[in-house]
Amino acid sequence: MVLSVLLVLCLAMTSFNGVSAAKQYKISVVLKALNSDYWKTVAAGVNAAATKYGVEVSIIGPSAETQVMEQFNMLQDQVTKNINALVVAPLRPQATIPVFDQAKKANIPVLLIDTNAAWDDKVTFIGTGNYNAGKKAGEYFLQKMPKGGNVIIIRGAMGDATHDERANGFTDAVKSSKIKILEIQPADSERGKGMDVMQNLLQSHPDKIDGVYCTNDEMALGALRAVTTANIKKKIMIVGFDGSPDALKSIRDGGLTGTIKQDAYGIGYEGIEYAVKCLNGEKIEKAIDVPTVVVDKANVKQNITAAEKIVGHKL
């Protein structure tokens, strides 16, 4: 029933906008930011799909993942433009729903990527199951710390559903174990803030921290820099999330312990692919799952090889 309704919706929107499959679609992509390896990789996937399907795309995003109103205003602006579809990674899903409603009234289909929203009229959600991926990170810590230890969680902005799920999945995975979570601190998904937060935590918990889980790679790399700068003698396990090129290089070079790698390129690519399918009147599932994998020293080489094909140069 859902698929039937969705198919009718896509056909209706295509007809209303007066675009046939033979004409070039215009698709706006609004990301959470453009200032990190992760979002640059998502954008690379968007551009690759745009080339393959012959569509015109614009990729925009706020200056940082904390700039909720900036993204909201961008979305409002896009809805007023002559576009055929809107692909969005919402910073605050619930707060963004009024703009999605505006898009619906304008007969612009909305596809969500990376972060889902409780909005029934979306075409589909394409992204990682962040809670289960967070659990995967927790299980990795359990594997690496069988005798337990003290762990810090450094997460993205408070209220960001993606980082809520990544943190909650981790805490649920380790709650009945000997692993103790000392603190959970936000660093807004930024490397510099990750370093600052970690420096403060090292002072608050001298010689007590055994591991750090960060809900993105930028913060993990910042935490690593803080540990390196402080000349900590013992090895502190640091695991990030995303599988960014910089994180993969760091794992290879003995810095980060690991990362929960998601297919950022695939998320961007499929955002455009499924937008085109919708506009062409094809059936689309309500959720497209993008799997994750733990990357550490054991499998980083093959993941670097795959990343090099995407970025077009050696890492």
N, C-alpha and C positions, 0 to 999 in steps of 0.2 A: 504493500500500500504506500509506504514512504517513498519507494523508488518511483512508483507511478506518479505521485504528486510532484516529486522532484523533476521528473522528466517533463511533465506538463509545464512546470515553472520555467525550466530552462528554455523550452520551445517558445513559451509566451514572451519571455524577455528577448529572445533572439528576434522574434517577429516584430516586437514593439520597436526595437532599436533599428529595425530596417536593415540589418546586416545579413547578407547571405554568406554561406561557407566560402564562396569564391572571393569575397572581399576581405580586406585586412582588418582584423579586430584590433581595438585599442584597449589595452589592459593596464590598469594602474596597480602597482605593488607598493604597499606601505609597510615597511619593516619597523622593528623596535629601535633600530639605530643603524648607522653605517660605519661605525668607528671601531669595529673589531673584526678579527679574522673570521669569526663565525658568520657574521652578517655579510661580509664580503664574499664568503663561499656560497651562502644562500643566493646572493645576487648573481654570482657566476652561473649557478644553475638556472636562474630565471632567464638570463641572457642567452644561454645555450638553447633552452626550450623555445625562446622567442625566435631565434634563428631557424630552428628546425621547422616550426609551425608557421613561420612567416607572419608573425603578429608584431604589432608595435607596442612596446612596453615602456613605462616610466617607473623608475625605482626611486623612492624617496623614504626618508626616515628622520626622526628627530635627532638632535645633537648628542643625546645620551639616553640610556634606558630609563632614566629618572624623569624625563621630560614628557609627562603624561598629557598635559594640556597642549603641548606643541604637536604631538601626534594626533590628538583629537581634532585640532584645528586643520591639520593636513587632510584628515579624512573628510571633514566637512567640505573642504575646498574641492577634493576629488569628486565628490558626489555631484557637484554642480557642473562638472566638465562633461564633454561628449565622449564618454568611455563606455565600453561594452561589458566590462567585468572589473571587479575589485578584489584583489588578493591581499589579505591583511594578516600581520602578526601583531595582535593587539597587546598593548602594554597593560591595560586594565580592562579585561574583557567585559565585566558588568557595566563599567562606566562608558564603554564604547557602544553598547547596544543601541542607544538612541540614534547614533549615526548610521548603524546598520539598518535601522528602520527607515531612515531617510533614503538610503540606497534602494531598499525594497520598493518604496513609493515611486522612485525614479526608474524602476524596472532594471536596476543594475544588480546582477547576481553577485553575491559575496562568498568568497572562499576563504577559509581561515587556515593559516599555516603556523606551525611551531607552537602556538598557544590557542586552546579551544575557548569557546564562550557558550554559555547556556542560552543560545539563541536558536530557536527551532527552524528559522528560515534560511540558515546558511546552506549553501550547496553541499559543502563537505568540510571536514577538518582533516588536514594532512600534517602529521607530525608524530613525535615520539610519545609513548606512554610514559610521562615523566615520573609518575609515582613508582611504577615498576622498575624504571631505570635507576631511580634513587635506591630502591631495594637492592638492585644489582650491585650498586656501589657499596652498600652496607654489607652485603654478603662477601664482597671482595675483601673488605676490612676484616671480617670474621675469619676468612681464609688466611690472611696475612698476619693476623694477631690472635692466634688460637688461645693464648694465655691472657688476652685482654689488654687494655691500655687506655690512656686518656686521649680523647679526640676532640678537636675543635671543628665546628661547622662554620664556614664563611659562605654566605648566601647572597643572592641578588636582592633587589629592593623589597622591603616588606610590603606585602599585599600583591606582589606579582605571583599569579597563580602557578606559573611554570616553576618558579623557585620554591614556592610553598610545597609543591608536589615532590620535587627532587629532595628537599630537606626532610619532609615527612616520611617518604619511602625509606630513606636512610635510617632515621631514628626508629622506625618500626622494625626494621631488619635487625637492629642491634639491641633492642630494648631488654631482651631476656638474656643477654650475654654478659661477659665480664668487661665489655667495652663501656667506658663511662664518657658521656658527652659533657665536657667541662663548660662550654659556652656555645651559643649560636649567635653570630654577629653578622649584620648586613654590610656589604661593601659595594653595592649598586652595580655589580657586574663589571667593574673597572679595575684594571691592573694596578694603577696607582693607589686606589683606595684599598685594594686587597693587601698591598704592602703595608700601608699605614695601619690597618686593622691588625694585621699579623704582628707588627712591631709592638703594638700595645698589648696584645695577648701574650707575647713572649715575656713582657715585663710583669704582667699580672700573674702568670703561671710559670715562673722560672724553673726550668729543668723538669717540668711535669708533662709537657705535651709530647705524645708519641705519634700522633697522626693528625692530619688536617684533610677534611673533605670540603671541597669548594664546588658550588653548583654551577660554575662555568670555568673555562680554562683561563680566562684573563685574570680572575681573582686568584686562581691557583698559581699562576706565574708570578703574580705580585707577592703572594705568601712565600713562594720559594725565594724570591729576591730578599725578602726580610730575613729569612732564616740564614741565607748565605751571608748577608751583610753583618748579621749578628755573630757570625763565626761559631754557630752552635756545633758542638763536637759530636753529639749523638745524631744518628740518622733519623730524621723525622719523615714519616711516610706522608706524601702529599699527592692527593688524587683530585683531578679536575673533572670537567664535564663538557663535552662538545666534540673533542677530537680535532682541534684546530691545528693548522700547520706548525705554529710555534710550540704548541704542547707536544706534538709528535716529535719535533726536534729535541725538545727538552728531555723527553723520555729516552730517546736514543742516546743522548749525551750524558745520561746519568743524573738529571735534575729531578723532574717530576717522577713519581712512582708509576702513575698511570692516569688514564682518563676514560670516562664513559663516552665512547664515540658514537655520535649520531650522524646520520647522513644529511648534513646541511645542504650539500649540493643537490641531493635528491629531493629534499623538501622544496627548495626553490624551483627545481625543474618540474616537479609534479604539480606545483601550484599553477604554473602556466599550462601544462598538459591537460589538467582536469578543467581548467577554465575554458580552454578551447573545446573540449569534449562537451561541456555544458552548453556552450554557445552553438554547437553543432547539433544539439538535441539528443545527445547520448545519455544513457543511464549511468548514474554515478552513485557509488556507495556513500553513505553518510559519514563514514570515517575511513581514512586511509592510514594504516599504521606504518610507521617508519622504524625499523628495528634498531637496537643499540648493541654495541659490543664493548667489552672491556679490552682496552689496549694497554699493554705494559711492555717490559723489555722483551718478553717472549715473542710477541707478534708485531712489534712496532715497525719492523723493516718493511713488511708487506703493505702496511697501512701508509707508510711514507711513500712507497712506490705509487700507490693509488692516488694519494694527494698530489704528487708531482704531476700526474696526468691532468689534474684539474687546474692547478695553478700555472702550469706550463713552464716550470723551471725546477731546478734541483733545490732540495731543502737542506 
